[in-house]
Amino acid sequence: MNDNRDLIINDGRQEERVDEEEEDDDDNEEEEEIVVSALSTQALEQKLVTLRDQSNKHSQALTQKLATSQSGQNLLHIGSSLSTLPPDLHALLTQLHPVLSAAESTEKQHLSNLQKLVTCGNEIRLEQRRVNHASQCANLYEDLIFAERRVKRDASLRKRNVLQASSNEKGDADILEELDHVASLERTACTALSLLQDLHTSSEQVSVLTSKLPGADASNLPSIHTPLESDTERAQFVMKLAPRIRRLESDTILSLTIRLETILKKVQREREANSIYSGMENGGAKNCNQQEDIMMIGHCLGGLALLGKGQEAESIFARVAIMPLIRSKVSMGRLDEGGSRGECAGLFSLLNDMSNTIAITFGEVLRLSESMFNIDNSMEIDLVTAGVWVPIATALMADSGINMAIFSPGIASILQGNYVAMDTFLSEVASRLLRGGNEDIQLSKHSSIITEKIRRSQNRIYSHPKTAEFFKKWNLPIYYQLRFGDSCSRLNTAIEKTRREGWIAENFGGRDEDFDRLRRNTGLELPLFIEVMDILSSFWRSDVFLRPLTHRFLRGAVQIIGRLTSFFSDGLEGKITFGEDRKTLDENGDSPNLANGSDVLSGNFDKSVVITREPYCWGGIVEDVATVTWEMTILESKLTHEYIEEVKQASIGKNCVKKEADEIEILVKDVINNAVEGTKPLIEKAWNEVIVKLLIAKCCGPLAAVKGVAATYRMTNRPPPTQASPFVPTVLRPLREFNNAFRRKIPPSIGVRWKIAVVNTVAHRYSLAVEELIATVQRTEVALQNRRARRTVAGGMSDGEKVKLQLYLDYKQFSKNVQMLGVDPAVVDGISKLQTLTKDAENQ
């Protein structure tokens, strides 16, 4: 780019020099002209030769400059053509002028001819368009006339039918003619829809069109493809027919609605008559024209749907077919049938009766409607939802007495029964109405098409605003508070009675058969835990549970579990005292506890003697702690397995898909597992701390007898010992008896750690006592070393050696007792220390 710019600049400079030189030449020529006038012919010829030489030099210089510049090189290619030019350009222009004039004249003539041809072509196109529009308008007008005739004929037929209402039944030919006429009304609706669409388009065209399309530009050549100017002749024609089109629409809608209403009433009358004459010969004749009636209803529904009057059809069906049925069946007396006033015992049978009657009378109409309009989840006419469900829901909610009896009975059990009845009806209404009779149900059981129709219809029912209003009528939070309040009262009563009378208090608030069933199926023995299990299970029983309250009942179960866990924890820590008011004694006057297991738990003791007693903490009784902890372990296991399955089965409804069911199961597991998570540390604490501490205290009591071993042989001249001291078997006796009594009630997560902990501590304290005794004996022997009483007559052993031998025998017996408990003595540090302390007496 820079090189080209330099060349252009150089060319410009060279051209400027050439211009300057030419100007100098012009000045010289002027001066020469002045001189020439005074020169002779010979001088002039000489001057001409000189000028020619100069001209050649300038021509060569100019050519050289052109050849050395970019612009000059671009002009060299025309050199050959320049040589052919005549020397006189003016003469050339003079010769070319006639030719150019002729060409211009010819071009104008051709352009004029082209314009004429294009104008004629556009006129032909315009006339052709007008012909097409005229043909369309003629066809449109012809359709309008035929449609008007069909509507007028329907009006005249309606008048004749009114006059001939009491005439005999029509024959087959008349029925077919009527069917054809109703089908023609649907065709009329199609025509009216087409005319309305044309009218709408024409109205928009007239209103939008304010200026014509711009014509061809004068500078451009005309073309046959130039768009024609828009016109509104066809639109104006349609606009003139607007009143007749609107009247045709209204008359068609009127004819279709009246026909639909008439046929629905006819179907209802024939079904009623068919039920009356079902056992008579003419019962079949009453039902012979059923299919034709259904086909006519389909034509009416199709015509109304085409004209956007689906709501009119739904309203007619609800008003003519459903509302008379509702008025004939729904009443307070029918609602309370089979029960006392206000119990709504007949609600379930009432809803079943209505659904069965509707399915028998208008089931085919409903199935036809679903087949005609069921596209995606939106319908032009939805008779199941707007024609059946909405009228029933409206009737139940509109009457103040029925509304109060169903939705606000004030008694939890009645409210639950009413809700279950209504919810069952609502969830099954689409299936009951669209599956037909028993034969149809069997044939279509595995039909995916019918199943899909039912699913879509049911989804539309649930998404309808009337359904949302229906669910808002139920005061479910109050119902839950009533149920949860009863459960809390049962739990509080059971806890208080347990605190007064102990763990064996009979405090079950449910039915006796439920108590026996739970005790047999769960393995629980204490009444309080059986009561809690029954309370938790009652949330999900069919006579209590409501699916919309799943989250609330789940929360209530967590609160009940938390309340029991807190009671267990407080008692374990000694924060709660039992027996503040009374205490039950057995036949011997001893206080029964859970220590001796079977009699108390089975209730085989005398409760006749009741006296006041001092309060006590059950967390200080090792048997009580073990038994209650085992009950808590069983409850935890039941809650994390069977109870989760029970909650899941109750929470998953009939219409739940697999994904929803899986999500519910995961949620229930998380909630219940988190609720019982707090019991595991308490169970471990009960065994590894509380029970261990209590057993250590019991086992360490006999260790006080270790000090008496020295007194037994000091200055008594007794023979050397041959067996263990009497106190040794009693050291681990409480642990052995407890282990034998509760070996099957040890939680799997506990194992034998608690037992090893007890043995370790007892052995350690035993070794300390032995170590202290041996030190005392050694000090005594040193004090008596200079006395002749150092050795006794029997065996020649000193008193100290006898004591050590006795301690060795005691150690061997204690080690054997530890091994009998299932604990390896080698892992017990205290026993190893005992062995070290008594090894001197091993060879005696």
Secondary structure, DSSP 8 states (H G I E B T S, - for coil): -HHHHHHHHHHHHHHHHHHHHHHHHHHHHHHHHHHHTTS-HHHHHHHHHHHHHHHHHHHHHHHHHHHHSHHHHHHGGGHHHHHHS-S-HHHHHHHHHHHHHHHHHHHHHHHHHHHHHHHHHHHHHHHHHHHHHHHHHHHHHHHHHHHHHHHHHHHHHHHHHHHTTTS----HHHHHHHHHHHHHHHHHHHHHHHHHHHHHHHHHHHHH--S------TTS---TTS------HHHHHHHHTHHHHHHHHHHHHHHHHHHHHHHHHHHHHHHHHHHHSTTSGGGTGGGTTHHHHHHHHHHHHHHHHHTT-HHHHHHHHIIIIIHHHHHHH--HHHHTTTS-TTS-TTHHHHHHHHHHHHHHHHHHHHHHHHHHH-BTTB-S--IIIIIIIHHHHHHHHHSHHHHHHHH--S-HHHHHHHHHHHHHHHHHHHHHHHH-SHHHHHHTTT-HHHHHHHHHHHHHHHHSHHHHHHHHTS-HHHHHHHHHHHHHHHHHHHHHHHHHH-TT-----S-HHHHHHHHHHH---SHHHHHHHHHHHHTTSTTT--GGGHHHHHHHHHHHHHHHHHHHHHHHTT-S-B-SS-EE--TTS----GGGTHHHHHT-S----EE----B-GGG-HHHHHHHHHHHHHHHHHHHTHHHHHHHHHHS-TT--HHHHHHHHHHHHHHHHHHHTTHHHHHHHIIIIIIHHHHHHHHHGGGGGGGHHHHHHTTS------S--TTHHHHSHHHHHHHHHHGGGS-TTTTTHHHHHHHHHHHHHHHHHHHHHHHHHHHHHHHTTTSGGGS-SSTT--HHHHHHHHHHHHHHHHHHHHHHTT--GGG-HHHHHHHHHHGGGTT-
